[in-house]
Amino acid sequence: MTAQEDAAPAVDVQRDFDEFYAAAFPVLRSQLFAYLGDRAEAQDVVQEAFCRAFARWQKISGYQDPFAWVRRVAWNLATSRLRRRRTALNFVRRQRVEYAAGPSPDRVALVAALAKIPAQLRRAVVLHYIGGLTVAEIAEQTDAAEGTVKSWLSRGRAALGEQLAEGREGRSDV
């Protein structure tokens, strides 16, 4: 058998599948669209069924009704998706709704003011006043002298005070 004769059956098998797909896809997609209520999901399910059929086409093409095999696979996939969706919805329904209050106006102003001061000063201020670290702990963490950390904190408080004062001047409710 020559290479050309060997390739001919593969081309015929591909052509058979292409014709089968072209004829069967729209019918099956319409059925599953009606079942699932979502056209894109129906297309996905039908595509998956045809991919599985293509991988086994040598065997499936010999069946009396290959469309029945593809239809069964597609419907099983659709049913599995519906079950997963229902399970997820039931899980969500059982969850407790928790509402978290948004940040206070003072916190928003503080964060905005901190963002405007130099990074080294901001780091020292945050570590000391929000993180609760001592001057010695900040010095150790930043590999700086304690006097330097004290200077950062002093300059940071001054810069933060200026930023907060500017923010207050810009508000009309003060």
Backbone hydrogen bonds in HBPLUS format (Angstrom, degrees):
<---DONOR---> <-ACCEPTOR-->    atom                        ^
c    i                          cat <-CA-CA->   ^        H-A-AA   ^      H-
h    n   atom  resd res      DA  || num        DHA   H-A  angle D-A-AA Bond
n    s   type  num  typ     dist DA aas  dist angle  dist       angle   num
A0006-ASP N   A0002-THR O   3.02 MM   4  6.26 149.9  2.11 145.8 154.7     1
A0007-ALA N   A0003-ALA O   3.05 MM   4  6.23 143.2  2.19 141.2 149.6     2
A0008-ALA N   A0004-GLN O   3.23 MM   4  6.39 140.3  2.40 141.4 150.7     3
A0011-VAL N   A0007-ALA O   3.14 MM   4  6.45 153.9  2.21 154.3 161.7     4
A0012-ASP N   A0008-ALA O   3.03 MM   4  6.29 159.4  2.07 153.4 159.1     5
A0013-VAL N   A0009-PRO O   2.89 MM   4  6.09 157.4  1.94 148.3 154.3     6
A0014-GLN N   A0010-ALA O   2.97 MM   4  6.17 159.8  2.01 145.0 150.4     7
A0015-ARG N   A0011-VAL O   2.86 MM   4  6.07 161.5  1.89 150.6 155.9     8
A0016-ASP N   A0012-ASP O   2.80 MM   4  6.00 159.2  1.85 149.7 155.7     9
A0017-PHE N   A0013-VAL O   2.96 MM   4  6.22 159.9  2.01 148.6 153.7    10
A0018-ASP N   A0014-GLN O   2.89 MM   4  6.13 162.5  1.92 152.4 157.5    11
A0019-GLU N   A0015-ARG O   2.96 MM   4  6.17 161.5  1.99 152.8 157.1    12
A0020-PHE N   A0016-ASP O   2.93 MM   4  6.11 160.9  1.97 148.8 154.7    13
A0021-TYR N   A0017-PHE O   2.76 MM   4  5.94 165.4  1.78 157.9 161.6    14
A0022-ALA N   A0018-ASP O   2.95 MM   4  6.11 167.3  1.97 148.7 152.1    15
A0023-ALA N   A0019-GLU O   3.08 MM   4  6.24 151.8  2.17 145.7 152.7    16
A0024-ALA N   A0020-PHE O   2.89 MM   4  5.96 159.6  1.93 153.7 159.8    17
A0025-PHE N   A0021-TYR O   2.87 MM   4  5.48 165.6  1.89 151.3 154.4    18
A0028-LEU N   A0024-ALA O   3.09 MM   4  6.24 173.9  2.09 166.4 167.9    19
A0029-ARG N   A0025-PHE O   2.83 MM   4  5.91 163.8  1.86 161.7 166.9    20
A0030-SER N   A0026-PRO O   3.06 MM   4  6.12 157.4  2.11 141.2 146.6    21
A0031-GLN N   A0027-VAL O   3.15 MM   4  6.45 157.0  2.21 146.7 152.7    22
A0032-LEU N   A0028-LEU O   3.00 MM   4  6.23 167.8  2.02 154.5 157.2    23
A0033-PHE N   A0029-ARG O   2.82 MM   4  5.92 142.5  1.96 145.0 155.8    24
A0034-ALA N   A0030-SER O   3.15 MM   4  6.33 159.2  2.20 144.6 148.9    25
A0035-TYR N   A0031-GLN O   3.09 MM   4  6.38 146.2  2.21 139.4 149.4    26
A0036-LEU N   A0032-LEU O   2.77 MM   4  5.80 167.5  1.79 149.4 152.5    27
A0037-GLY N   A0033-PHE O   2.72 MM   4  5.27 149.2  1.81 138.1 147.6    28
A0042-ALA N   A0038-ASP O   2.91 MM   4  6.13 155.0  1.97 151.7 159.6    29
A0043-GLN N   A0039-ARG O   2.91 MM   4  6.17 159.6  1.95 151.7 156.8    30
A0044-ASP N   A0040-ALA O   2.95 MM   4  6.21 157.3  2.00 147.0 153.2    31
A0045-VAL N   A0041-GLU O   2.97 MM   4  6.19 162.9  2.00 151.4 155.1    32
A0046-VAL N   A0042-ALA O   2.99 MM   4  6.17 166.8  2.00 154.1 157.7    33
A0047-GLN N   A0043-GLN O   2.83 MM   4  5.93 161.5  1.86 150.7 156.6    34
A0048-GLU N   A0044-ASP O   2.93 MM   4  6.12 159.3  1.97 147.9 153.5    35
A0049-ALA N   A0045-VAL O   3.00 MM   4  6.29 157.7  2.05 147.7 153.6    36
A0050-PHE N   A0046-VAL O   2.93 MM   4  6.23 159.2  1.98 152.8 158.2    37
A0051-CYS N   A0047-GLN O   2.83 MM   4  6.10 149.4  1.93 149.6 158.8    38
A0052-ARG N   A0048-GLU O   3.02 MM   4  6.28 158.2  2.06 150.2 155.3    39
A0053-ALA N   A0049-ALA O   2.94 MM   4  6.21 149.5  2.03 142.1 151.4    40
A0054-PHE N   A0050-PHE O   2.80 MM   4  5.98 156.9  1.85 148.1 153.9    41
A0055-ALA N   A0051-CYS O   3.11 MM   4  6.35 154.6  2.18 145.5 151.3    42
A0056-ARG N   A0053-ALA O   3.00 MM   3  5.18 138.0  2.18 101.7 113.9    43
A0057-TRP N   A0054-PHE O   3.24 MM   3  4.73 170.5  2.25 102.7 103.0    44
A0059-LYS N   A0056-ARG O   2.96 MM   3  5.68 128.6  2.24 120.6 131.6    45
A0060-ILE N   A0056-ARG O   2.94 MM   4  6.05 171.5  1.95 155.7 157.8    46
A0061-SER N   A0057-TRP O   2.85 MM   4  5.45 160.8  1.88 142.6 146.9    47
A0062-GLY N   A0059-LYS O   3.10 MM   3  5.58 149.2  2.20 109.0 118.1    48
A0063-TYR N   A0060-ILE O   2.93 MM   3  5.28 160.1  1.97 112.1 118.8    49
A0068-ALA N   A0065-ASP O   3.05 MM   3  5.50 132.4  2.28 109.9 121.1    50
A0069-TRP N   A0066-PRO O   3.09 MM   3  5.26 121.5  2.45  98.5 112.6    51
A0070-VAL N   A0066-PRO O   3.14 MM   4  6.54 164.8  2.17 155.6 158.5    52
A0071-ARG N   A0067-PHE O   2.78 MM   4  5.92 164.7  1.81 154.6 159.6    53
A0072-ARG N   A0068-ALA O   2.95 MM   4  6.05 160.8  1.98 144.6 149.4    54
A0073-VAL N   A0069-TRP O   3.02 MM   4  6.30 164.4  2.05 153.0 156.8    55
A0074-ALA N   A0070-VAL O   2.89 MM   4  6.10 167.0  1.91 156.1 159.7    56
A0075-TRP N   A0071-ARG O   2.88 MM   4  6.07 164.9  1.91 154.3 158.5    57
A0076-ASN N   A0072-ARG O   2.90 MM   4  6.06 154.0  1.97 147.0 154.6    58
A0077-LEU N   A0073-VAL O   2.93 MM   4  6.18 158.6  1.98 151.1 156.9    59
A0078-ALA N   A0074-ALA O   2.89 MM   4  6.14 156.9  1.95 149.0 155.7    60
A0079-THR N   A0075-TRP O   2.90 MM   4  6.05 160.9  1.94 147.8 152.9    61
A0080-SER N   A0076-ASN O   2.96 MM   4  6.16 154.7  2.02 145.8 152.8    62
A0081-ARG N   A0077-LEU O   2.98 MM   4  6.27 153.5  2.05 145.9 153.0    63
A0082-LEU N   A0078-ALA O   2.96 MM   4  6.27 158.0  2.01 150.6 156.5    64
A0083-ARG N   A0079-THR O   2.95 MM   4  6.21 157.1  2.00 148.3 154.5    65
A0084-ARG N   A0080-SER O   2.93 MM   4  6.19 163.0  1.96 150.9 155.2    66
A0085-ARG N   A0081-ARG O   2.86 MM   4  6.06 159.8  1.90 150.7 156.6    67
A0086-ARG N   A0082-LEU O   2.85 MM   4  6.05 161.3  1.89 149.9 154.9    68
A0087-THR N   A0083-ARG O   2.86 MM   4  6.07 160.0  1.90 152.1 157.8    69
A0088-ALA N   A0084-ARG O   2.91 MM   4  6.10 159.1  1.95 147.7 153.5    70
A0089-LEU N   A0085-ARG O   2.88 MM   4  6.14 159.8  1.92 150.7 156.5    71
A0090-ASN N   A0086-ARG O   2.90 MM   4  6.11 159.3  1.95 149.5 155.1    72
A0091-PHE N   A0087-THR O   2.98 MM   4  6.19 153.1  2.06 145.4 152.8    73
A0092-VAL N   A0088-ALA O   2.92 MM   4  6.20 160.6  1.96 151.1 156.2    74
A0093-ARG N   A0089-LEU O   2.88 MM   4  6.09 159.1  1.93 151.1 156.8    75
A0094-ARG N   A0090-ASN O   3.20 MM   4  6.37 141.6  2.36 139.4 148.1    76
A0094-ARG N   A0091-PHE O   3.19 MM   3  5.32 128.8  2.46  97.0 109.9    77
A0095-GLN N   A0092-VAL O   3.09 MM   3  5.28 153.1  2.17 105.2 113.6    78
A0107-ARG N   A0104-SER O   3.08 MM   3  5.21 117.9  2.48  98.7 113.5    79
A0108-VAL N   A0104-SER O   3.04 MM   4  6.37 161.1  2.07 156.6 161.8    80
A0109-ALA N   A0105-PRO O   2.96 MM   4  6.15 159.0  2.01 145.5 151.2    81
A0110-LEU N   A0106-ASP O   2.89 MM   4  6.09 153.6  1.96 145.2 152.7    82
A0111-VAL N   A0107-ARG O   2.91 MM   4  6.14 168.3  1.93 155.6 157.9    83
A0112-ALA N   A0108-VAL O   3.00 MM   4  6.15 160.7  2.03 147.5 153.3    84
A0113-ALA N   A0109-ALA O   2.90 MM   4  6.06 155.1  1.96 145.4 152.5    85
A0114-LEU N   A0110-LEU O   2.81 MM   4  6.03 161.5  1.85 154.5 159.7    86
A0115-ALA N   A0111-VAL O   3.05 MM   4  6.20 150.0  2.14 143.3 150.8    87
A0116-LYS N   A0113-ALA O   3.05 MM   3  5.32 146.3  2.17 104.2 114.3    88
A0117-ILE N   A0114-LEU O   3.28 MM   3  5.57 159.4  2.33 108.0 113.6    89
A0122-ARG N   A0118-PRO O   2.87 MM   4  6.08 164.0  1.89 159.2 164.7    90
A0123-ARG N   A0119-ALA O   2.84 MM   4  6.00 157.5  1.89 149.6 155.3    91
A0124-ALA N   A0120-GLN O   3.16 MM   4  6.38 162.9  2.19 144.0 147.7    92
A0125-VAL N   A0121-LEU O   2.96 MM   4  6.19 168.0  1.97 156.4 159.6    93
A0126-VAL N   A0122-ARG O   2.89 MM   4  6.02 167.7  1.91 154.3 158.0    94
A0127-LEU N   A0123-ARG O   2.91 MM   4  6.01 168.6  1.92 152.1 155.9    95
A0128-HIS N   A0124-ALA O   2.97 MM   4  6.05 157.9  2.02 148.1 154.1    96
A0129-TYR N   A0125-VAL O   2.84 MM   4  5.78 163.4  1.87 154.4 158.2    97
A0130-ILE N   A0126-VAL O   2.95 MM   4  5.04 142.9  2.09 126.2 137.4    98
A0131-GLY N   A0126-VAL O   2.78 MM   5  6.13 151.5  1.86 156.1 161.9    99
A0133-LEU N   A0127-LEU O   2.96 MM   6  5.74 172.8  1.96 150.6 148.3   100
A0138-ILE N   A0134-THR O   2.97 MM   4  6.26 158.8  2.01 153.0 158.6   101
A0139-ALA N   A0135-VAL O   2.92 MM   4  6.11 158.3  1.97 148.5 154.9   102
A0140-GLU N   A0136-ALA O   2.98 MM   4  6.22 155.9  2.04 146.2 152.3   103
A0141-GLN N   A0137-GLU O   2.93 MM   4  6.13 160.1  1.97 146.2 151.9   104
A0142-THR N   A0138-ILE O   2.89 MM   4  5.99 152.4  1.97 151.7 158.5   105
A0143-ASP N   A0139-ALA O   2.95 MM   4  5.64 111.6  2.43 136.7 150.0   106
A0144-ALA N   A0139-ALA O   3.01 MM   5  4.81 156.9  2.07 136.2 141.9   107
A0148-THR N   A0145-ALA O   3.01 MM   3  5.17 122.6  2.35  98.8 113.4   108
A0149-VAL N   A0145-ALA O   3.07 MM   4  6.49 154.6  2.14 150.5 157.5   109
A0150-LYS N   A0146-GLU O   2.92 MM   4  6.21 157.5  1.98 150.4 156.4   110
A0151-SER N   A0147-GLY O   2.98 MM   4  6.20 150.4  2.07 140.2 148.3   111
A0152-TRP N   A0148-THR O   2.85 MM   4  6.19 157.5  1.90 151.3 157.3   112
A0153-LEU N   A0149-VAL O   2.87 MM   4  6.15 160.4  1.91 152.3 157.4   113
A0154-SER N   A0150-LYS O   2.93 MM   4  6.13 158.6  1.98 146.0 152.0   114
A0155-ARG N   A0151-SER O   2.86 MM   4  6.08 175.6  1.87 159.6 160.6   115
A0156-GLY N   A0152-TRP O   2.69 MM   4  5.67 149.4  1.78 144.0 154.2   116
A0157-ARG N   A0153-LEU O   2.87 MM   4  6.00 160.5  1.91 147.5 151.6   117
A0158-ALA N   A0154-SER O   3.09 MM   4  6.33 158.7  2.14 146.6 152.5   118
A0159-ALA N   A0155-ARG O   2.87 MM   4  6.07 164.0  1.90 149.2 153.7   119
A0160-LEU N   A0156-GLY O   2.82 MM   4  5.91 158.2  1.87 148.3 155.2   120
A0161-GLY N   A0157-ARG O   2.83 MM   4  5.93 153.3  1.90 142.6 150.4   121
A0162-GLU N   A0158-ALA O   2.99 MM   4  6.29 155.0  2.06 147.8 154.0   122
A0163-GLN N   A0159-ALA O   3.01 MM   4  6.28 161.4  2.05 148.0 152.8   123
A0164-LEU N   A0160-LEU O   2.90 MM   4  6.12 161.8  1.94 153.1 158.0   124
A0165-ALA N   A0161-GLY O   2.90 MM   4  6.03 152.8  1.98 145.4 153.2   125
A0166-GLU N   A0162-GLU O   2.92 MM   4  6.15 158.4  1.96 150.5 156.0   126
A0167-GLY N   A0163-GLN O   2.98 MM   4  6.20 153.1  2.05 142.9 150.6   127
A0168-ARG N   A0164-LEU O   2.98 MM   4  6.23 145.5  2.10 141.2 150.0   128
A0169-GLU N   A0165-ALA O   3.02 MM   4  6.29 153.2  2.10 148.4 155.3   129
A0170-GLY N   A0166-GLU O   3.19 MM   4  6.39 142.3  2.34 141.8 151.0   130
A0171-ARG N   A0168-ARG O   3.14 MM   3  5.24 148.8  2.24 100.2 109.3   131
